[in-house]
Amino acid sequence: MAIGTFLITGWILSWFKFDEIIIQTFKELFNKDITKATYYFIFFCLGILGEIVLLFQGAYYEYFLR
């Protein structure tokens, strides 16, 4: 669930040109050119981290043991 939430958040932020800001920031800080695919991959990775946190908090155990 967190993966989808982060991807949708990244998509909504791209409406306000946040993706261009992140791409430009990576270019200036790390001297690396990234694409929009990398922008969405960053949000995907954040979503995976969110899923791992939920797993360790026990949120999925309660859901599956109902």
Secondary structure as the mmCIF struct_conf table of DSSP 4:
data_model
#
loop_
_struct_conf.conf_type_id
_struct_conf.id
_struct_conf.beg_label_comp_id
_struct_conf.beg_label_asym_id
_struct_conf.beg_label_seq_id
_struct_conf.end_label_comp_id
_struct_conf.end_label_asym_id
_struct_conf.end_label_seq_id
HELX_RH_AL_P HELX_RH_AL_P1 ALA A 2 TRP A 15
TURN_TY1_P TURN_TY1_P1 PHE A 16 LYS A 17
HELX_RH_AL_P HELX_RH_AL_P2 PHE A 18 PHE A 30
HELX_RH_AL_P HELX_RH_AL_P3 LYS A 36 GLN A 57
TURN_TY1_P TURN_TY1_P2 GLY A 58 GLY A 58
HELX_RH_AL_P HELX_RH_AL_P4 ALA A 59 PHE A 64
TURN_TY1_P TURN_TY1_P3 LEU A 65 LEU A 65
#
